[in-house]
Amino acid sequence: MAIKTCRSEPKAKNDMKTFPPDRLTHPTYSDIILSMKAIYPGSFDPITNGHVDVIKRIAKLFDEVVVAVLKNQEKEEFIPLEERIKLVKESVTEIKNISVESFSGLTVKYAKSIGANVIVRGLRAPSDFEYELEMSQINYFLSNGLETLFIMTNPKYSFIRSSRVKELVTLGGEIKELVPDTVYKYLYQKTPLRK
């Protein structure tokens, strides 16, 4: 009596799993990121070259970026809200997929109201991380899943912060290399300050 042996037949070529390179039906991770709407919130009082650098970089990552200028009731404004909005717009006017708006209250509520998928925050130094990590976790909790993306500041701008710019302006220091030209002109021509 002949003994039959079981032999697994080779899979037909059509049974093999293939991944066609059609990005419309199989989007890449980059495609998914580009289709998202990001919000970059801050007081921008004033906007600095560090801020502008981050905005330019995230504009390349996302299809739409909203620069959200915060009206903070608890902090004294150095530059009035409407002027800050105008200065931000003038500083990023060449970037096509950027819009500038104002908001107050919780960032996550505003992000949800405009359909944003992610919050972007810039990190200048390790000291920023602890605070931003806590805020990102709070925002994630409050929004039931809104993610935060951290962007490392370009090293040449890592020492720039709005509070230092304000201090330098008040004391008559030079800030021309720290802020966009439109901000520099505003601070020394439209405010009662002297070089």
Backbone torsions as a table, in degrees:
resi	resn	phi	psi	omega
1	MET	NA	123.7	-177.6
2	ALA	-74.7	138.6	178.1
3	ILE	-94.3	123.4	179.3
4	LYS	-82.3	136.2	177.5
5	THR	-106.7	144.1	178.9
6	CYS	-94.8	123.5	179.6
7	ARG	-123.1	127.6	178.9
8	SER	-76.1	126.7	-179.9
9	GLU	-75.5	144.1	177.3
10	PRO	-63.0	141.9	-179.2
11	LYS	-64.1	141.1	175.7
12	ALA	-64.7	151.6	-177.5
13	LYS	-59.0	-33.3	-177.5
14	ASN	-72.9	-16.1	-178.9
15	ASP	-82.8	-13.9	-176.9
16	MET	-72.2	138.4	-178.6
17	LYS	-74.3	126.1	-179.7
18	THR	-124.1	155.3	179.9
19	PHE	-124.6	93.5	-179.4
20	PRO	-61.1	147.8	-176.7
21	PRO	-79.3	17.7	-178.8
22	ASP	-76.7	109.2	-174.5
23	ARG	-74.6	-13.8	177.8
24	LEU	-73.6	-37.0	179.9
25	THR	-96.1	-20.3	178.5
26	HIS	-131.2	75.5	-177.3
27	PRO	-64.5	144.0	176.1
28	THR	-82.8	171.8	177.6
29	TYR	-59.4	-39.7	179.3
30	SER	-62.9	-37.9	178.6
31	ASP	-62.8	-40.9	-179.0
32	ILE	-64.9	-44.5	178.8
33	ILE	-61.1	-45.0	-177.9
34	LEU	-62.4	-27.4	-178.4
35	SER	-82.5	-3.6	-177.4
36	MET	-87.9	160.2	176.1
37	LYS	-109.6	123.5	-177.1
38	ALA	-109.7	151.7	175.5
39	ILE	-120.9	131.9	178.1
40	TYR	-116.9	94.4	-174.7
41	PRO	-90.2	154.4	176.5
42	GLY	172.8	167.5	177.7
43	SER	-81.7	-29.8	178.5
44	PHE	48.5	53.9	-173.1
45	ASP	-121.5	70.3	5.0
46	PRO	-98.6	173.3	172.1
47	ILE	-70.9	139.8	-177.9
48	THR	-115.1	174.1	176.3
49	ASN	-65.6	-27.9	174.9
50	GLY	-64.2	-43.4	176.4
51	HIS	-60.5	-46.6	-177.5
52	VAL	-61.6	-40.0	178.3
53	ASP	-60.3	-44.6	178.8
54	VAL	-63.9	-43.4	-179.6
55	ILE	-60.6	-44.6	179.2
56	LYS	-61.1	-39.4	-177.7
57	ARG	-72.3	-40.6	-179.7
58	ILE	-75.2	-22.6	176.1
59	ALA	-64.5	-24.0	177.4
60	LYS	-82.1	-16.5	-176.7
61	LEU	-95.8	-28.6	-173.7
62	PHE	-122.1	149.6	179.5
63	ASP	-65.9	-35.3	-178.5
64	GLU	-143.1	134.1	178.7
65	VAL	-127.6	127.9	175.7
66	VAL	-106.2	117.0	173.5
67	VAL	-85.8	110.9	-172.8
68	ALA	-102.2	112.9	-177.1
69	VAL	-90.5	119.2	-173.5
70	LEU	-81.7	132.5	169.6
71	LYS	-97.4	99.5	-175.1
72	ASN	-95.9	112.6	-177.7
73	GLN	-70.6	-19.9	-174.5
74	GLU	-90.9	-11.6	-178.9
75	LYS	-115.2	140.4	176.7
76	GLU	-73.3	130.1	-178.0
77	GLU	-78.2	135.1	172.9
78	PHE	-82.7	-41.0	176.8
79	ILE	-122.1	131.8	179.5
80	PRO	-56.2	149.9	-175.4
81	LEU	-53.1	-50.4	-177.2
82	GLU	-61.3	-35.6	177.9
83	GLU	-70.9	-37.2	177.7
84	ARG	-63.4	-43.0	178.0
85	ILE	-59.5	-45.4	-180.0
86	LYS	-61.9	-43.3	-179.1
87	LEU	-66.9	-38.4	177.4
88	VAL	-64.5	-46.1	179.2
89	LYS	-58.4	-44.2	-179.2
90	GLU	-68.1	-27.4	-177.9
91	SER	-78.8	-21.5	-177.1
92	VAL	-124.5	23.8	-172.8
93	THR	-61.4	-25.7	-177.2
94	GLU	-82.8	-7.9	-179.0
95	ILE	-93.1	117.8	-169.1
96	LYS	-75.5	-32.4	-174.3
97	ASN	-98.2	27.4	179.2
98	ILE	-111.9	136.6	170.0
99	SER	-126.6	153.2	-177.6
100	VAL	-122.3	125.8	-179.9
101	GLU	-137.3	167.0	176.6
102	SER	-113.3	156.5	177.0
103	PHE	-155.1	165.8	174.2
104	SER	-140.4	161.9	-179.9
105	GLY	87.2	-155.3	-176.2
106	LEU	-71.0	133.5	178.5
107	THR	-61.2	-40.5	-176.6
108	VAL	-65.7	-35.0	178.3
109	LYS	-67.0	-41.9	178.4
110	TYR	-66.5	-43.2	179.4
111	ALA	-58.0	-43.5	179.3
112	LYS	-64.6	-37.8	-176.4
113	SER	-67.0	-25.7	-179.3
114	ILE	-105.0	3.3	177.3
115	GLY	76.4	28.2	178.8
116	ALA	-74.4	144.2	180.0
117	ASN	-98.2	-20.8	-174.7
118	VAL	-153.5	146.7	174.0
119	ILE	-100.6	133.6	178.5
120	VAL	-108.5	133.7	176.9
121	ARG	-131.5	140.0	177.4
122	GLY	-93.5	140.9	177.5
123	LEU	-115.6	121.6	-179.1
124	ARG	-90.0	-36.0	-174.1
125	ALA	-152.3	164.5	178.7
126	PRO	-54.9	-29.9	-179.3
127	SER	-64.6	-23.8	178.5
128	ASP	-73.4	-26.5	-167.8
129	PHE	-63.9	-44.1	-176.1
130	GLU	-58.6	-47.1	179.3
131	TYR	-64.5	-47.7	-176.9
132	GLU	-66.9	-34.2	176.6
133	LEU	-62.4	-46.1	178.6
134	GLU	-61.2	-44.5	-179.9
135	MET	-64.3	-39.5	-179.8
136	SER	-64.7	-37.3	179.4
137	GLN	-70.0	-39.4	176.2
138	ILE	-63.4	-45.4	-179.9
139	ASN	-63.4	-39.2	177.9
140	TYR	-62.1	-42.9	179.5
141	PHE	-65.4	-47.8	-176.7
142	LEU	-66.4	-32.2	-174.8
143	SER	-96.9	-3.2	-177.1
144	ASN	60.3	44.0	171.0
145	GLY	124.0	7.8	178.9
146	LEU	-73.0	123.1	-175.5
147	GLU	-85.7	156.5	175.0
148	THR	-118.5	132.5	177.5
149	LEU	-108.7	123.9	178.2
150	PHE	-94.3	130.8	176.6
151	ILE	-113.6	124.4	178.9
152	MET	-73.9	130.6	180.0
153	THR	-66.1	142.5	172.7
154	ASN	-55.4	129.9	-176.5
155	PRO	-50.5	-32.7	-177.9
156	LYS	-72.4	-10.6	177.5
157	TYR	-113.2	6.3	-170.4
158	SER	-66.1	-21.1	-178.8
159	PHE	-92.6	-5.0	-175.5
160	ILE	-88.1	129.6	172.3
161	ARG	-144.3	152.2	-174.8
162	SER	-58.8	-39.6	-177.8
163	SER	-63.4	-36.1	177.9
164	ARG	-70.4	-37.5	177.5
165	VAL	-61.7	-44.8	179.2
166	LYS	-61.2	-41.6	179.5
167	GLU	-63.9	-43.9	179.7
168	LEU	-63.7	-41.3	179.0
169	VAL	-62.2	-45.8	-178.8
170	THR	-61.9	-35.3	-177.6
171	LEU	-92.8	1.0	177.8
172	GLY	84.1	21.5	179.5
173	GLY	-80.2	166.4	-178.3
174	GLU	-87.5	127.0	-177.9
175	ILE	-126.1	9.5	-173.0
176	LYS	-56.5	-35.4	-178.5
177	GLU	-87.3	-0.1	-174.7
178	LEU	-102.8	-21.2	-174.6
179	VAL	-132.5	160.3	174.8
180	PRO	-60.5	155.4	-178.0
181	ASP	-55.9	-40.1	-177.9
182	THR	-63.6	-33.9	177.6
183	VAL	-73.2	-42.1	178.8
184	TYR	-58.0	-46.7	-179.4
185	LYS	-65.5	-39.9	-179.9
186	TYR	-62.3	-47.9	-174.2
187	LEU	-65.2	-31.6	-176.9
188	TYR	-103.1	-5.3	179.6
189	GLN	-117.8	-27.8	-175.0
190	LYS	-110.8	3.2	176.7
191	THR	-123.6	152.5	-178.2
192	PRO	-76.3	59.9	-179.8
193	LEU	-124.5	154.1	179.3
194	ARG	-121.0	149.0	175.0
195	LYS	-65.5	NA	NA
